[in-house]
Amino acid sequence: MTQQEFLKLYPGGKIKNGWLIYEYLNCSYNLALTSLPDNLKIGEDLDCHNCPGIISFPDNLRVGGYLYCHNCPGLTSFPDNLKIGGGLYCSNCP
């Protein structure tokens, strides 16, 4: 999914220097969501509860606060370059 496509689904972000930037992002309960765009930067928390279609998170994902992912059965890995400032809460995922 491109940054532009993602902005249409989740308005409120902005593109700056190749990064898609949100202060806070809640993607929870989106059953159709399969991916997040590359070069995504979240100032605070990223909530991805109950997103069964997400398989992995994108390269260059930056989360300033907490990354919450619960009940994401398709999630099998995290990128090597994932940066989380707060913590990771992951449960009921393989």
ABEGO torsion letter per residue (X at the ends): XBAAAAAAABBGBBBBGGBBBBABBBABGBAABABBBBGBBBABBBBBBGBAABABBBBGBBBABBBBBBGBAABABBBAABBBABBBBBBGBX
